[in-house]
């Protein structure tokens, strides 16, 4: 049995204790996906399944009962397929390797599942995450129902397992935090490499393109053991940075423009997520520096608001207040038209330039699971009218931050050509994003191995 069994076994035990009398949980991993003829996309396991097993092979299921008993269904050993696809663990080795109580081949799933479901009270499975899962479970339950004349009892309830697992995954354990710190470090090193490559290649007169910097990121990810990018890397030159989910493409990176990179490494199933915006040649212009300083000041305010006992929305509110004042100061918003800072916030006049939230949960999924509503206050509902859309929005108290939660802090400004906005700011898109662990005393930023201060960015790029 390996050292990695400990957290997975502990999580299975904690989940089993929440299933209730007669509860049974079914958790499949992700399917393989065909990319084109005879070629699949690189395989990536299901996060819920991996969280409970640490097992990365496809075509596998975990069954967990309320008494804590775990059964794994996995691919059988197959000498011919293993020549082509790699060595399989197999059901005989799985109990010792993974700490499960028993294991069978996945070929036996249809035969064994009805018997495992028989005489249970509640079937738990992740709702709306695996296409066709509900239909398969219905088929197994029909087989249980066919045995009622022999005394078999059919489960009377089906419940969403995500509700339990999301709460468990929201608070990271020490095993997870160690991996997240390393993923953040690798991600930061990749950003450093891309920044320095940009300055160096422009000095050398290279026809520099967005995909060149993407290649630098990918090289650094893999060089340090990351298995995948955590998401499609955004490398956006010039005005492309005003497209929030832009992907690295063929656009030229020009001397005098800014480059926005939003990229992170995935390590052992956990994501890094960093955004940096920097001058392609290593030197900010005056307008670039003014807008950058504003976004950075808003991030500092958000970081200061990220602490235990605060609300998830507090960093966003702190960001918005700083950005609103700055937009007025830089004349991007006309005070004669929009009024005071309070008016800008109340009417959401900043929204054309800052249209996303300041953060999200981070973990195995880059936009990780977990409710953003405080569960102890979910019944406290207020209504407000959105000043931009006119729709009525129901508000519930946002989540109270606790040690072990991990979130991003990522304010930004995106200035498209707009009447009334000084042209010096047109086509500037700036976002600064770091990953934060909520601690007992505040927070720990785990991605600052790449600098954010403009002077430090310029020094780093001069040293390329």
N, C-alpha and C positions, 0 to 999 in steps of 0.2 A: 504494500500500500504506500502511495507516495505522500509527500508532505502536503501537496495541494488538495488532498482529500478533506482536510479538516474544515475549511470554510464551507465547502459544498455540503458536507454531511450536516454541519451545523444549520445551514439554511434549510435543508430538507426537513430537519427536525422542527425548526421554528414554523415552517409552513404547515407541516402535518398537525401541529398543535392548534392550528386555526381552522381546520377543516370541519370541525364539529363531529358529533357522534354519527358514525356511518358515512362519513365523507370520503370521497375518492377523487383524486386529481389526475387529469390526463394532460400531458405536456409534450407536444411534438416539436422536433427541431424544424429548421427551414428546409424546403425542398431545394434540389439543384435546379438551376435555370439555364436553359439552352440559349446560347448567344447566337449561334448560326449552325450550319450543318456540321455535325461531329465535333462541336466545340461548345463547352459550357462557360458561363461567367465564372470567375474565381469564386469558390464556395465560401459562404459566410454563414455560420450557424445562427439559429434563433437565440436572441438574448435571454429570454426567460429560461429556455432549456439549458443554456450554458451556465447561467447563474446557479442552477441547482445541480449541475453534473460536472462541469468543467470538460465536457466531452465535445469534440469538434467534428466528428464524422457526420455525414448526411444520413438520411433515412433511419432515424432513431426516434424512440419515444421513451418518456419516463412516466411511470404510473406510481402514485404515492397515495397511501391510505392513512386514515386518521390515527392509526396505531403506530405510525412511523415507518411502516414497511415500504421499501422501494423496489420496484421492478423495472429493469431496463430492457427495451427491445432494440436490437441493433443489427447491423448487417452481419451475415454469417461469414466465417472464414471461406475464402474462395481463391485458390492458388492462381487460377487463370486471370481473374479480375484484378488480383493484387499485383500481377505483372504489369498491367496497364495503369492502374489507378493508385497503387500504393498499398502498404500493409494495413490491414484492418485489425482492430482490437479483438473483435469476436466475443460472443457471449460467454465462453468459458473463462476468459481472462478478465472480463468486465467487473465481477464482484470484488476481486482483490484490487484491481487498478483504480476503480472509481468509488469503492466503498458502498455499493448498492447491495441489497440483500439477495437478489437473484437476477438473472439475465437470460433472455431467450432471443432467438433470431426474429427479426422483424417479419419473416414469413409466417410466423405463428401468431401474429397480432390479431388477425380476424377470428381465429379460433379461441384464443385465450381471453380476449377483452370481454366478451359477454359473461364469462364465468367470473371475472374479476368484478364486473359491475353488479352481478347478482347479489341481492340481499344488502346492498348499500342504500343509503338514504338520499344523498346529495352528490351529484356529479359536478365537479368543478373543472372548467377548462377556459382557456383564454378566448374571450369573445372577439369576433371580428378581426382576427389576426391571421388565420389560415383558411384560405378559400376551400370550401367543401368540408370543413371539419365538423360542422353541425350535422351535416347529412350523414357522415360516417358514424357519428355517435348515435343518431337516430336509428341507423341500421343495426348497431349492436344492441340498442335497447329493445328493438323489436324481437331480437333473438331471446333476450331475457323474458320479455312478455310472453313468448311462446311456451315458457316453462312454468307459468303461474299455476297450472293445474298440478304441478309436481311440488308445489310449496315455495317456489321462487318468489322473492319480493323484488319489485321494480323500483328504482330510485324515483322519488316523487318530485325532486327539485333539480334544476340546473342553474348553476351560479357562475358568475364571471370571476375566473381566477386572477385576472389582471388587478382586480380591486385589492387583493391581498398582496400580490407580488410587487405591485407598484409602490405600496407603502414600505415594504421591506427594502426595495432597491433604492428608495429615496435617501435613506441614511446609509452611507458607505461604511464598511468595516475596514479594519487596518490593512487587510490584504488588498482590498480594492483601492484604498488611498495610495498605497505604495505604487501600484501600477499606474494610477492616474498621474502621480507626480512624475514618473518616468516618461509617460506618454507626453506630458506637457513639456518636459525638458527636451525630448527629441524634436517635438514640434518647434520649439524655440530655436534650436540649432539650425533647423531647416530654413526658418525665416532669416536668420543671420546669413546663411549661405546665399540665399536669393538676393538679399540686399547688396551684399558685397559683389556678387556676380554682376548685378545690374550696373553698378558704378564702374567696375573694371572693364566690362565688355563695351560700354559706351565710350570709355576713354580709348579703347583699342579700335574704335570705329566699326565695330561689328553691327550688322543689320539685326538688331535685337528685337525679338518677338516675345509675346506673352508665353508661348509654349516653351521657350528657352528657360524662363524662370520656373515654370512648372517642372521641367526636367530636373532642375537643381533641387527643388523640394523633394521630389520622389527619390532622387539619389540619396539624400541625407536621411529620409525616413528609413529606407531599406538598409542603409549602411549601419544603422544603430539597432536593427532587429525588428522594426515595425513590420507587421505583416501586410497592412493595407493603408492607403489614405483613409481617414475616418469619414470622409465625404469627398465629393468632387471638388478639387481645388479651384478657388476663385483667384485668378490673376488678371486684374483689370487695369489697363493703362488709360490714362487721361479720362475722357468722359465716360468710358465704359464702367468706371467705378460708381457711376450713378445708377447702374443696374444692379439691384441688390444680390440677385442670384446669378450673376454673370459667370460664365465658365472660361477658363483659360483657352484662348483661341489664337488666331494668327495675327492679331493687330500688332502694329509696330509700337515699340516702347521708345519714346522720343526724349531727347535731352530737353530738360526744362519742364517736363510733365511729372505728375505724381503717379505712383503705382500703388494700388490696393491689393494686398494678398490676404485672403481668408483661407487658411489651410491648417490641417492638423493630422497627426499620425494616429493610427489605431495600433495599440500594443496589447496583445493577449486579451482582445475583446473590449478594451476600454479606449475612449476617444480623447485626443487633445483637440483644442479648438482655439486658434489664435487668429486675430486680424491685426495687421500692421499696414500703415500707409506711409510711404516714404518718397522722397524726390528721386526720380530715376537716376540722376547724375550725382546724387549725394548732397545737394544744396537746395534748401527751401528758398523760394522767392518770398517777397514780403506778404502778398495776399495768401499764399499757401501756408506760411508760418502763422499768420493771424487766425486763419480758420482752424488749423491744426491745434494751436494753443487753446482755442475754445473747446474743441472736442476733448482734449486731454484734461482740461479743468473739469469738464463734466464727468469724466471717468473718475478722477480723484474724488469728486463729491459722491459718486455712486459707491466707490470702494469704502469710503468712510461710513456710508449708510448700511453696509453689509456686515451684520453682526447678529449674534444670537438674541432672540427676543424681538428683533425688527421684523417687519413684514417683507414678503417677496417684492411687493410693489415699491418699497421705500427707495431702493437704488434708482428705479426708473423715475420716480418723482423728483429725486435730487438731481438727476441728469437733466430732466426737462426744465427745471428752474434755471440751471446754469445756462443751458442752450438758449432758452427764451431771452434772457438778459443779453447774452452775447449777440444774438441775431439783431436785437435792437441797437446794440452798441456799434456793430459793423454796418448798420444801415441796410442789412438784407431785408429786415422788416421795417416798415415805416411807422414810427410811433404815432404819427398824425393819423394814420389809417387804422392801426390795430390797437392803439392804446398802450397801457402799462404792461409790465411783466405779468401781473395778475390777469389782465385781459387776454394776453397771448396764451396763457395756460388754460384759462377758462374756455376760450373759444377755439382752442387747439390751432391757433394760427401758425404754429411752428410745423404742423403736420406735413405741408408740402416739402419740407426739407429734412424732416426726421419722422419717418413713418413706421418704424418698427419698435419693438420693446427693447429694453436695455439688457435683457438676459434671458436665459432658459436653463433648465436643469441639464446637467452633464453627467455622463457615466458610460455604460456600455453602448447606448445610443447617443449620437451627438446631440440630438434633442431628446433627452432621456425622459423616461416615464416618471410619473408622480403628479399628484394633483397640485394645482396652483391655488386652490381654495383651502382655507383652514378648516379641517374636518370637524373640529369642536364647535365651529360657528357657521356651519353650512346652512342652517336655517335662517340666518340673519340676511334678509334680502332687501335691497333698496333698488329704486329705479331712477334712471337719469335719461335725459334726452341728449343724444349726441348732437353737438352743434354743427357738425359737418354733414352727416347723413340724414339727420332728423329722426332716426330710428330710436325706439325706446330700448335701453340696455339694462339688463338685470345685473346688479353688482352684488357680489358676496365678499366677505372679508378675505383678503389674500393670506397666503400661508405664512405662519410664524416660522422664522428661520431657526434651525437647531444645529448644534455641532454635528459634523459628519455630512451635512448636505453640501453638494457641489454645484455651482452655477457659474455661468459666464457673466461678464460685465462688459458690455459692448455698445457704447453710444456711438453715434455717427451723425454726419451732415452730408447732404447730397444736393448740390446746387446746379440744377439744370438751367439752361438759358431761359430767363424769366423777365418779363417786363417789370421795371422798377427795382431790379436787383443789380448792383454794380457789376459790370462786365468782368472785372478782375477776378470775380469768384465763379464765373460760369464754368461748367464742366469740371468742377472740383468735387470729388467724392472722397470723404475721409471717414474711416471707422477704425476704432482702437478696441481690441478685445483681448481680455485675459480670463483665465480660469481661476476660480476662487473656491477654497474649502472653508466653510464656516467652522470656526474654532470656538473654544470656550470663551476667549477674550476678544474675538473679532473675526478676522479672516486671514487666510494664508494664500497669497497669489503664487501659483505654481508654474507660471509661464513667463516670468520676468527675466529669463536668461537671454531674451531678446529685448533690447531697450525700447522705451516709449518716449523718453525725453528727446525733443528735437535735436538738441546739441549732441547728445550721445549717439543718436542715429547718424548724424553727419560725421562724427568722429569715427564711428564704426565703418562707414562707407569710404572715408578717406584712407583707412588702413587696409582696404581691399588689395 
